[in-house]
Amino acid sequence: MAKPTMIFVNLPVSNLAHATAFYEAIGATKNAQFSDHTASCMVISDTIHVMLLTHDKFREFTPKKIADTKTTSEVLICLSADSRDAVDGYVTKAKGAGGSADPSPQQDYGFMYGRSFEDPDGHIWEVMWMDVEAAMKAQSAAATA
């Protein structure tokens, strides 16, 4: 069986200590082995890591201008959740840690439920729960209609 693909999301942050504290408050764990004064490796799961990088460190990887994520969308990152309550819990934690709740419209299709939060640097994260069986039934019904 193939080893699961890992994802490393690299995010430029204006204040590394503040960003690190935010991600720890929403449940991420800092991996000190891959962290220093310019970067924090935040572990979301076994396969998802967020590399918080100072602007100077981020610039080492790209010649492009760093987006002002307070006014420009660079990317929407979506995490899965095990339940509707888990979606709400994630957003509540983010808001309590200094993030903004629901910068994007909430989604509720019955079989799929999603909300979002914005971290202190303006990066938007979506959190989504889906009942796969119900989603497949809805898709099948739509295809036969």
N, C-alpha and C positions, 0 to 999 in steps of 0.2 A: 504494500500500500504506500502511495506517495506521501511524503511528509507535507503537512499543510503549509501553504504559502504564508509568509509573515509579511506584515505591512508596517512600514515605519513612516509615519506622517511627520514631516519636518515643518515646524512652525516658527516664524520669527516672533520674538516677544520683546517688548520694551523694558520689562523689569523681570529678570529671570527668577529672583526669589519670590516675587509676588505670583508669577505664573505657576511656579512649582507648587506653592502653597495652595493655589486654586485647584490644580489637578489632584493633589493629594486629598483635598477636602471632598472631591467628588468620587473618590475611591481608587484613584491610580496610585501605584507604588513607585517610588523613585529607585531606579537601579543605579547605585553609586558607582558601579564598575564602568559605566559608560556616561558618567556625569562629571562635570568640573565647573569652573567659574564661568564658562561660556555656554554650557549646555546641561540640560537635565533630561535624562532618558526616563520617561514616564511609562510604566507598564500598565496597559488597560486590560490585557488578557495575554494568554500564552502566545497569541499570534498577532497582537496589535500593540504597537509601541508608538508613543508620541515623543519626538525629539524637540524639546523646547530650546531654541537657539537665540542667543543675543543677536542683534542686528549685524554686528561685525562678523560673528561666526557664520550667520546665514549667508552673508555676502561672499564668503569663501567658496560657496557652492554654485553661485549663479551671478552672471553680470547684470541681470535684470533688476530694475528698481523694485524695492519691496513695496507691496501694495499697502495702502492705508485701509486696513480692514474695518475701520470705523465708518468709512464712506464707500468702499468698494468691495464687492464680493470676489473673493479669489477662488473659493472652492466651498462646497457643502459636504461635510463629512457625516456619514450616517452610521450609527451603531445599532445593533439589534438588541432587543430586550426580551425577557422571558414572559412578560405580562404587561397589561395596561398599567397596573399599579407600579411596576418597575419603571415604566416610561415616566410616569408622574414623579416617582421618587428621584430619578436621575435629574430631572429638571428642577425639582425642589432643592436638591443638594447644590446644584450649580448656582441657583439664585441665592441660597444661603451663604455661599462662598464668595459672593461678589459678582457673579455673572448676571446676565439678563435672561429672563424667562420669555420664551415664545417670540423671538424676533421675526419668525416666519409663521404663517398661519398654521394652526393646529389642523391635523387631518384625522377624521374619524369616519371610516367606511364600514364600521361594524366588525368586519373580519381583519381590518388593519387600522392601527391607531398610532399616531405619531405627533410628537411635539419637538421643540428645539430649544437650545439655549446658546447664548453668546458668551464666550470667555472674556476676561478683562481686556484682551487685546483686540476683540472684535471678530474672532474666528467663530463661525457658526457651526454647531454640531446638532444634527438631528438624532433623535432616539425613536426607534420604530418597533412596534410589536405587530406580528401578523399571525393569524390562525391559518396556517398553510392549507389545511383541508377545506376550510370554508372559502378561502380565496380561490382554490382550484374549482370548487363547485360554482362560484360566482362567475369565474372566467368561462367555464363550460356552458353555463346557462346563457351568457352573453353571446357566445359563439353560435349557439343553436337558434338564437332569436332572430 
